[in-house]
Amino acid sequence: MISILLATYNWPQALKLCLESLATQTDRDFEIIIADDGSTEDTRALIESIKVLHPISITHLWQEDQGFRKTQILNQAIAAAHGNYLVFLDGDCIVQPDFVALHRALAEQGYLVTGSRVLLDESLTKQLLTWPKWDFKVFTKHLLGYRLSGGINKYWPLKIKLGNGSWRDYKKFVWRRIKGCNMACWKADAEAINGFDESMTGWGHEDADFVFRLQRHHIKRKSGSWSTEVFHLFHKIHDQSNAEENARRVRAMIQAKAM
């Protein structure tokens, strides 16, 4: 079984769209574990109301808000996962109906997958947040128009889906295209490296650190582009005060390995 580890923080309107998109999956052999980094009661109330009718099992894990501690709540989610394969997703992302199915198709022992995202602009994001319910068919009717107006930054990867193959394999660690909002690995591999580094607090690069340590553990990286794209809702940039220090730590590990 697949476990979707869904990170969220104080944006229930976006989380609602995300959960609604997960309810429309063609492959339903998965669970949802919400990794909540200290959201207020609004988020809890939303989750409780959605759980009643949602076709997929939802578990809500919450920790007190003491600043950005995504690594800690994700490690709790890894421990709680019943699935042997983990797909990491953020609560500000909407998925396509074949998201789980295509992640399953790319899953392979000895590999991790880093997917990609389609960025939505502020105007389109505001529009979607007013929808009473997520509707993929309605959204895709206007896909070309959204691309031409700048509402989305990609079009063809949503229309053309490519299968598995060695062309997806990365030959070495590269920082490029690592997105914590869309990546996957085997639970056993995540546990073998002790999950995310909980000493990395504040926004930025905890996903690159995780991927680098998996690759150092002899797990190969595979691209999920042209297959598992998610729609990333527009939001203001997070507090990046810790980002440079987190990046420095990852670079130091890379340099140490090269020596």
PyMOL commands that set and color helices and strands:
alter all, ss='L'
color gray80, all
select helices_A, chain A and resi 12-22+41-51+70-80+99-106+122-128+136-141+143-149+156-159+166-168+187-192+206-216+243-258
alter helices_A, ss='H'
color red, helices_A
select strands_A, chain A and resi 2-8+30-36+58-62+85-90+93-95+111-114+117-119+182-186+220-223+230-232
alter strands_A, ss='S'
color yellow, strands_A
deselect
rebuild
show_as cartoon
